[in-house]
Every structure is written in structure tokens, then in C-alpha cells.
Amino acid sequence: MLSSKNPTYQAVRLLASRQTASISPSEGSKLSTILAMVASTYWMHQGYVHILCWSCSCVTDTMVQHSLGHLNALARTSSNPDTFIFLAADSVHLGGEIRPSELLPLPDEVDEPGIEPRPCPSSQLLQIHPLHSSTKPFLGLDPCFPEQLKEAEHTIELIQNFDADDRVFVIFTHDTSIYNAIEFFPEVANDWKTKAWKKNGFWKFLVNLQQVASGESNS
């Protein structure tokens, strides 16, 4: 059980205070199928096969991003130890919109395949950060995109609580940077933490960001 002082607990409490739906353990199998279908809808749009996410419980909430009523879900993937996957869908599109944060600052160096130099010191990465900040996301939201910009930015702030918790793996639409850091159907996602999916994909967006900044990206 999450401690009441834990950021994840507090974020869940915020979600639960709004429009939520609790799914009983007996409905877990059905839920996992539903979540897989939701994930498939977004990931097939990118040409990927969806992750199969087995869950025995879930909290859902309407979050503001593209439009009002946008659905996010927190799915339990294991117990003893507790692990979760937060399906952020279109609340976030790029890792740079959510990372780094005050809860999880940019590390002193980032060691990712393709980054230059490797490992790359944070001092060099901060040179391409618009705010030169190790605690603010590299990218902001396009003010013309969300229906309600302030609410959309607040949504990201809430999700940052999950992102900073090592028991929660946050995944979102259009994040091509984690393609080689995770496994796809028919593999299951229950052991994502043991397989270090979050750790392996967390800062990968910086590789592409660095390439864009230097004019080398083909995307």
C-alpha cells in the first residue's frame, strides 16, 4: 500500500477526488484487455504493436490535454513489490514535455546510445535547454494546441508525480524514443521494472533533441 506521504499516493488521491472508476480484482482480466485495446489504438497509429498490460486494478480519470474528457489510466502491474503503468495517452507527447522536473532533476551525466559525447555531461545538455534549467522540462506545450493551456500544463505537473516514482512507468502517445527499450505483444509488461524498461528509456528523448538542436535529425 502506498504511503499517504508518497507523491504517487497524493496524485492518485487527486485523481480519485475527481471522476474515477475502480475495477475489482475479479475484473482484472477484462480490464487488461480493455487497456491493451486502448494502448493499441494509439501505438498502432505509430505503426507499433501494443504492449500487453496485465492489471488487477485500475484508476481512470478525465484529464485535460487535446480536449476535455481525455482519458488517463493508472494500472497495477504487480504486487509485492507494487508496480504500476500510467497510461498518459495524449497528455504528453514527448519526454521533453515532462522531463526533467523538480522531483526528478537532470542527472549529472546522461549515458544513452547515440548521445554525444557519451556519456554527456548535463552542463552540455543544458546548453540546448531554452531555460537552461535542470528542473524544468526541455519543451513547453504549443499554446495553440490544447483547448485549455493552463489545465493541460497542470495535467503534466500531476503526471510528473508518477514519473518521479520508481514504481510507476509512465508511457504516452507518440513516444518513439522508447521503441528499443521495451518489449511488445505477445510479451507482457508485468515485469517492466525487473527488465529496466523505465530506466532504459527514461532519457532517450535527449538523443533526438540533441540531434534536432544540431540539425542532424531526419524526423
C-alpha positions as YAML, in Angstrom:
chain: A
units: angstrom
residues:
- id: 1
  name: MET
  ca: [0.00, 0.00, 0.00]
- id: 2
  name: LEU
  ca: [1.29, 3.47, -0.89]
- id: 3
  name: SER
  ca: [2.23, 5.78, 1.97]
- id: 4
  name: SER
  ca: [-0.02, 8.83, 2.35]
- id: 5
  name: LYS
  ca: [3.14, 10.96, 2.09]
- id: 6
  name: ASN
  ca: [4.20, 9.39, -1.20]
- id: 7
  name: PRO
  ca: [3.85, 11.59, -4.32]
- id: 8
  name: THR
  ca: [2.16, 8.73, -6.17]
- id: 9
  name: TYR
  ca: [-0.40, 8.30, -3.40]
- id: 10
  name: GLN
  ca: [-1.09, 12.03, -3.40]
- id: 11
  name: ALA
  ca: [-1.52, 12.09, -7.17]
- id: 12
  name: VAL
  ca: [-3.87, 9.08, -7.03]
- id: 13
  name: ARG
  ca: [-5.83, 10.82, -4.29]
- id: 14
  name: LEU
  ca: [-6.19, 13.85, -6.54]
- id: 15
  name: LEU
  ca: [-7.45, 11.63, -9.33]
- id: 16
  name: ALA
  ca: [-9.80, 9.77, -7.01]
- id: 17
  name: SER
  ca: [-11.31, 13.02, -5.81]
- id: 18
  name: ARG
  ca: [-12.49, 13.65, -9.35]
- id: 19
  name: GLN
  ca: [-14.28, 11.39, -11.84]
- id: 20
  name: THR
  ca: [-12.87, 7.88, -11.27]
- id: 21
  name: ALA
  ca: [-13.79, 4.26, -11.80]
- id: 22
  name: SER
  ca: [-12.46, 1.43, -9.62]
- id: 23
  name: ILE
  ca: [-12.10, -2.03, -11.12]
- id: 24
  name: SER
  ca: [-12.25, -5.06, -8.83]
- id: 25
  name: PRO
  ca: [-9.59, -7.80, -8.99]
- id: 26
  name: SER
  ca: [-12.15, -10.20, -10.48]
- id: 27
  name: GLU
  ca: [-12.45, -7.88, -13.46]
- id: 28
  name: GLY
  ca: [-8.69, -7.65, -13.93]
- id: 29
  name: SER
  ca: [-8.57, -9.90, -16.96]
- id: 30
  name: LYS
  ca: [-11.28, -7.91, -18.71]
- id: 31
  name: LEU
  ca: [-9.55, -4.67, -17.76]
- id: 32
  name: SER
  ca: [-6.21, -5.77, -19.15]
- id: 33
  name: THR
  ca: [-7.89, -6.47, -22.49]
- id: 34
  name: ILE
  ca: [-9.53, -3.04, -22.48]
- id: 35
  name: LEU
  ca: [-6.26, -1.29, -21.64]
- id: 36
  name: ALA
  ca: [-4.44, -3.26, -24.32]
- id: 37
  name: MET
  ca: [-7.05, -2.12, -26.84]
- id: 38
  name: VAL
  ca: [-6.63, 1.49, -25.72]
- id: 39
  name: ALA
  ca: [-2.84, 1.24, -25.99]
- id: 40
  name: SER
  ca: [-3.17, -0.43, -29.37]
- id: 41
  name: THR
  ca: [-5.30, 2.44, -30.69]
- id: 42
  name: TYR
  ca: [-2.51, 4.92, -30.03]
- id: 43
  name: TRP
  ca: [0.54, 2.79, -30.74]
- id: 44
  name: MET
  ca: [-0.79, 1.30, -33.98]
- id: 45
  name: HIS
  ca: [-1.13, 4.89, -35.16]
- id: 46
  name: GLN
  ca: [2.67, 4.94, -34.96]
- id: 47
  name: GLY
  ca: [2.97, 1.56, -36.69]
- id: 48
  name: TYR
  ca: [3.78, -0.31, -33.49]
- id: 49
  name: VAL
  ca: [2.24, -3.34, -31.85]
- id: 50
  name: HIS
  ca: [0.69, -2.55, -28.48]
- id: 51
  name: ILE
  ca: [2.09, -3.55, -25.10]
- id: 52
  name: LEU
  ca: [0.05, -6.20, -23.32]
- id: 53
  name: CYS
  ca: [-0.57, -4.76, -19.87]
- id: 54
  name: TRP
  ca: [-1.97, -7.25, -17.32]
- id: 55
  name: SER
  ca: [-3.70, -5.49, -14.47]
- id: 56
  name: CYS
  ca: [-5.80, -6.43, -11.47]
- id: 57
  name: SER
  ca: [-6.85, -2.90, -10.57]
- id: 58
  name: CYS
  ca: [-7.08, 0.49, -12.16]
- id: 59
  name: VAL
  ca: [-7.97, 4.12, -11.55]
- id: 60
  name: THR
  ca: [-9.11, 6.17, -14.51]
- id: 61
  name: ASP
  ca: [-9.64, 9.90, -14.81]
- id: 62
  name: THR
  ca: [-10.50, 12.53, -17.36]
- id: 63
  name: MET
  ca: [-7.52, 14.81, -17.91]
- id: 64
  name: VAL
  ca: [-7.18, 17.95, -19.99]
- id: 65
  name: GLN
  ca: [-4.82, 17.84, -22.97]
- id: 66
  name: HIS
  ca: [-6.16, 17.72, -26.53]
- id: 67
  name: SER
  ca: [-9.68, 18.26, -25.25]
- id: 68
  name: LEU
  ca: [-11.89, 17.89, -22.20]
- id: 69
  name: GLY
  ca: [-12.68, 14.29, -21.29]
- id: 70
  name: HIS
  ca: [-9.29, 12.92, -22.33]
- id: 71
  name: LEU
  ca: [-8.77, 9.59, -20.53]
- id: 72
  name: ASN
  ca: [-5.71, 8.53, -18.49]
- id: 73
  name: ALA
  ca: [-5.33, 5.29, -16.51]
- id: 74
  name: LEU
  ca: [-3.14, 4.00, -13.70]
- id: 75
  name: ALA
  ca: [-2.83, 0.21, -13.97]
- id: 76
  name: ARG
  ca: [-1.31, -2.08, -11.36]
- id: 77
  name: THR
  ca: [1.17, -4.48, -12.97]
- id: 78
  name: SER
  ca: [2.38, -6.34, -9.86]
- id: 79
  name: SER
  ca: [2.18, -6.55, -6.08]
- id: 80
  name: ASN
  ca: [4.94, -7.44, -3.63]
- id: 81
  name: PRO
  ca: [6.57, -5.34, -4.94]
- id: 82
  name: ASP
  ca: [3.96, -2.85, -6.10]
- id: 83
  name: THR
  ca: [4.47, -1.63, -9.65]
- id: 84
  name: PHE
  ca: [2.21, 0.35, -11.96]
- id: 85
  name: ILE
  ca: [1.99, 1.63, -15.50]
- id: 86
  name: PHE
  ca: [0.48, 5.06, -16.04]
- id: 87
  name: LEU
  ca: [-1.16, 5.28, -19.47]
- id: 88
  name: ALA
  ca: [-0.90, 9.02, -20.17]
- id: 89
  name: ALA
  ca: [-2.09, 8.75, -23.79]
- id: 90
  name: ASP
  ca: [-2.05, 12.27, -25.32]
- id: 91
  name: SER
  ca: [-1.45, 14.12, -22.04]
- id: 92
  name: VAL
  ca: [2.23, 14.06, -23.04]
- id: 93
  name: HIS
  ca: [3.72, 13.54, -26.49]
- id: 94
  name: LEU
  ca: [7.46, 13.87, -25.93]
- id: 95
  name: GLY
  ca: [9.70, 13.12, -22.98]
- id: 96
  name: GLY
  ca: [10.95, 16.70, -23.12]
- id: 97
  name: GLU
  ca: [7.47, 17.96, -22.18]
- id: 98
  name: ILE
  ca: [7.63, 16.22, -18.80]
- id: 99
  name: ARG
  ca: [11.37, 15.83, -18.00]
- id: 100
  name: PRO
  ca: [13.33, 16.90, -16.13]
- id: 101
  name: SER
  ca: [11.25, 18.08, -13.16]
- id: 102
  name: GLU
  ca: [11.72, 19.41, -9.67]
- id: 103
  name: LEU
  ca: [11.02, 15.89, -8.40]
- id: 104
  name: LEU
  ca: [13.48, 14.31, -10.82]
- id: 105
  name: PRO
  ca: [16.20, 16.72, -11.98]
- id: 106
  name: LEU
  ca: [18.52, 16.15, -14.91]
- id: 107
  name: PRO
  ca: [21.36, 13.88, -13.72]
- id: 108
  name: ASP
  ca: [24.99, 15.00, -13.77]
- id: 109
  name: GLU
  ca: [25.51, 12.97, -16.94]
- id: 110
  name: VAL
  ca: [23.36, 11.01, -19.38]
- id: 111
  name: ASP
  ca: [24.63, 7.77, -20.90]
- id: 112
  name: GLU
  ca: [22.46, 6.79, -23.88]
- id: 113
  name: PRO
  ca: [23.37, 5.20, -27.23]
- id: 114
  name: GLY
  ca: [23.60, 7.95, -29.83]
- id: 115
  name: ILE
  ca: [24.18, 10.84, -27.45]
- id: 116
  name: GLU
  ca: [27.28, 12.97, -28.00]
- id: 117
  name: PRO
  ca: [29.60, 12.77, -26.19]
- id: 118
  name: ARG
  ca: [28.80, 9.54, -24.37]
- id: 119
  name: PRO
  ca: [28.26, 9.95, -21.50]
- id: 120
  name: CYS
  ca: [27.11, 13.52, -21.99]
- id: 121
  name: PRO
  ca: [27.54, 15.94, -19.07]
- id: 122
  name: SER
  ca: [24.41, 17.81, -18.01]
- id: 123
  name: SER
  ca: [26.25, 21.11, -18.48]
- id: 124
  name: GLN
  ca: [26.38, 20.41, -22.21]
- id: 125
  name: LEU
  ca: [22.73, 19.31, -22.39]
- id: 126
  name: LEU
  ca: [21.63, 22.46, -20.57]
- id: 127
  name: GLN
  ca: [23.10, 24.50, -23.42]
- id: 128
  name: ILE
  ca: [20.20, 23.30, -25.63]
- id: 129
  name: HIS
  ca: [17.62, 23.82, -22.87]
- id: 130
  name: PRO
  ca: [15.61, 27.03, -23.54]
- id: 131
  name: LEU
  ca: [15.58, 27.82, -19.80]
- id: 132
  name: HIS
  ca: [18.98, 26.27, -19.01]
- id: 133
  name: SER
  ca: [17.25, 24.55, -16.11]
- id: 134
  name: SER
  ca: [17.91, 21.08, -14.68]
- id: 135
  name: THR
  ca: [14.46, 21.01, -13.02]
- id: 136
  name: LYS
  ca: [12.20, 22.28, -15.82]
- id: 137
  name: PRO
  ca: [11.12, 20.30, -18.91]
- id: 138
  name: PHE
  ca: [13.08, 20.90, -22.09]
- id: 139
  name: LEU
  ca: [9.89, 21.54, -24.06]
- id: 140
  name: GLY
  ca: [6.74, 23.53, -23.43]
- id: 141
  name: LEU
  ca: [3.28, 22.94, -24.85]
- id: 142
  name: ASP
  ca: [2.24, 24.69, -28.04]
- id: 143
  name: PRO
  ca: [-0.26, 27.30, -26.76]
- id: 144
  name: CYS
  ca: [-2.37, 26.82, -29.90]
- id: 145
  name: PHE
  ca: [-2.79, 23.10, -29.33]
- id: 146
  name: PRO
  ca: [-4.69, 22.35, -26.07]
- id: 147
  name: GLU
  ca: [-8.22, 23.62, -25.54]
- id: 148
  name: GLN
  ca: [-7.15, 24.88, -22.10]
- id: 149
  name: LEU
  ca: [-3.42, 25.52, -21.89]
- id: 150
  name: LYS
  ca: [-3.17, 26.10, -18.12]
- id: 151
  name: GLU
  ca: [-5.15, 22.95, -17.35]
- id: 152
  name: ALA
  ca: [-3.04, 20.96, -19.80]
- id: 153
  name: GLU
  ca: [0.13, 22.21, -18.11]
- id: 154
  name: HIS
  ca: [-1.33, 21.29, -14.72]
- id: 155
  name: THR
  ca: [-2.04, 17.80, -16.05]
- id: 156
  name: ILE
  ca: [1.67, 17.42, -16.85]
- id: 157
  name: GLU
  ca: [2.56, 18.59, -13.34]
- id: 158
  name: LEU
  ca: [0.33, 15.86, -11.88]
- id: 159
  name: ILE
  ca: [1.86, 13.20, -14.12]
- id: 160
  name: GLN
  ca: [5.35, 14.28, -13.05]
- id: 161
  name: ASN
  ca: [4.50, 12.86, -9.60]
- id: 162
  name: PHE
  ca: [4.08, 9.43, -11.17]
- id: 163
  name: ASP
  ca: [7.11, 9.90, -13.41]
- id: 164
  name: ALA
  ca: [9.35, 10.52, -10.39]
- id: 165
  name: ASP
  ca: [8.19, 7.37, -8.59]
- id: 166
  name: ASP
  ca: [10.37, 4.37, -9.46]
- id: 167
  name: ARG
  ca: [7.35, 2.07, -9.05]
- id: 168
  name: VAL
  ca: [5.46, 3.77, -11.87]
- id: 169
  name: PHE
  ca: [6.29, 3.52, -15.57]
- id: 170
  name: VAL
  ca: [4.72, 6.42, -17.48]
- id: 171
  name: ILE
  ca: [4.06, 5.78, -21.17]
- id: 172
  name: PHE
  ca: [2.42, 8.15, -23.61]
- id: 173
  name: THR
  ca: [1.40, 8.53, -27.21]
- id: 174
  name: HIS
  ca: [3.93, 9.18, -30.00]
- id: 175
  name: ASP
  ca: [6.96, 8.41, -27.78]
- id: 176
  name: THR
  ca: [9.12, 6.73, -30.40]
- id: 177
  name: SER
  ca: [12.22, 7.16, -28.23]
- id: 178
  name: ILE
  ca: [11.39, 4.08, -26.10]
- id: 179
  name: TYR
  ca: [10.86, 1.75, -29.07]
- id: 180
  name: ASN
  ca: [14.08, -0.19, -28.40]
- id: 181
  name: ALA
  ca: [13.79, 0.00, -24.61]
- id: 182
  name: ILE
  ca: [10.64, -2.13, -24.21]
- id: 183
  name: GLU
  ca: [9.04, -5.34, -25.50]
- id: 184
  name: PHE
  ca: [5.82, -5.70, -27.43]
- id: 185
  name: PHE
  ca: [2.90, -8.11, -27.72]
- id: 186
  name: PRO
  ca: [2.78, -11.03, -27.06]
- id: 187
  name: GLU
  ca: [5.26, -10.22, -24.26]
- id: 188
  name: VAL
  ca: [3.70, -8.99, -21.03]
- id: 189
  name: ALA
  ca: [4.53, -5.82, -19.14]
- id: 190
  name: ASN
  ca: [4.19, -7.06, -15.57]
- id: 191
  name: ASP
  ca: [7.95, -7.31, -15.07]
- id: 192
  name: TRP
  ca: [8.82, -3.97, -16.68]
- id: 193
  name: LYS
  ca: [10.77, -2.89, -13.61]
- id: 194
  name: THR
  ca: [12.86, -6.08, -13.46]
- id: 195
  name: LYS
  ca: [13.65, -5.62, -17.14]
- id: 196
  name: ALA
  ca: [14.52, -1.95, -16.54]
- id: 197
  name: TRP
  ca: [12.18, -0.61, -19.23]
- id: 198
  name: LYS
  ca: [11.75, 2.72, -17.46]
- id: 199
  name: LYS
  ca: [15.44, 3.13, -16.69]
- id: 200
  name: ASN
  ca: [16.48, 2.22, -20.23]
- id: 201
  name: GLY
  ca: [14.07, 4.61, -21.91]
- id: 202
  name: PHE
  ca: [13.83, 7.50, -19.49]
- id: 203
  name: TRP
  ca: [16.30, 9.96, -21.04]
- id: 204
  name: LYS
  ca: [16.35, 8.60, -24.61]
- id: 205
  name: PHE
  ca: [14.39, 11.61, -25.87]
- id: 206
  name: LEU
  ca: [17.52, 13.69, -25.29]
- id: 207
  name: VAL
  ca: [19.31, 11.89, -28.14]
- id: 208
  name: ASN
  ca: [16.76, 13.13, -30.67]
- id: 209
  name: LEU
  ca: [16.56, 16.54, -29.03]
- id: 210
  name: GLN
  ca: [20.31, 16.90, -29.33]
- id: 211
  name: GLN
  ca: [20.15, 15.89, -32.99]
- id: 212
  name: VAL
  ca: [17.38, 18.40, -33.69]
- id: 213
  name: ALA
  ca: [19.37, 21.14, -31.98]
- id: 214
  name: SER
  ca: [22.39, 20.37, -34.18]
- id: 215
  name: GLY
  ca: [20.30, 20.00, -37.36]
- id: 216
  name: GLU
  ca: [21.12, 16.30, -37.78]
- id: 217
  name: SER
  ca: [17.64, 14.79, -37.25]
- id: 218
  name: ASN
  ca: [15.79, 13.21, -40.14]
- id: 219
  name: SER
  ca: [12.50, 13.05, -38.21]
...
